[in-house]
Amino acid sequence: MNAEQIINEIEAEHLKNDLPTIHVGDTIRVGVRIREGGKERIQPYEGTVIAMRNGGINETITVRKTFQGVGVERVFLVHSPRIANIQIVRRGKVRRAKLYYLRDRIGKATRIRQRFDRPL
């Protein structure tokens, strides 16, 4: 057994298999585990997926939302234990792999058409 096979086996144990199929342009709600003192709670973070990177254990998604008039982006490691759940709110119809152009837009210009041919 070579090193690559050993690494793949170890990574396969930590992959989540209950994730929905996420596409760029989708609006999703990510449940993030947050520790405050001795307590742990799940905080939802809802926004549009503007980028996806890599695959396997290193897969990340960049989620953008506007909070109090300021654009906020977070990069989530999809298979991280800090991510409690990912829920798709609506499907977006886009023609690009990365939606970085949304950073330059404000208000209604950031809207993405809804897609109805994929289930939630």
Secondary structure, 3 states (H helix, E strand, C coil): CCHHHHHHHHHHHHCCCCCCCCCCCCEEEEEEEEEECCEEEEEEEEEEEEEEECCHHHCEEEEEEEECCEEEEEEEECCCCCEEEEEEEECECCCCCCCHHHHHCCHHHHCCCECCCCCC
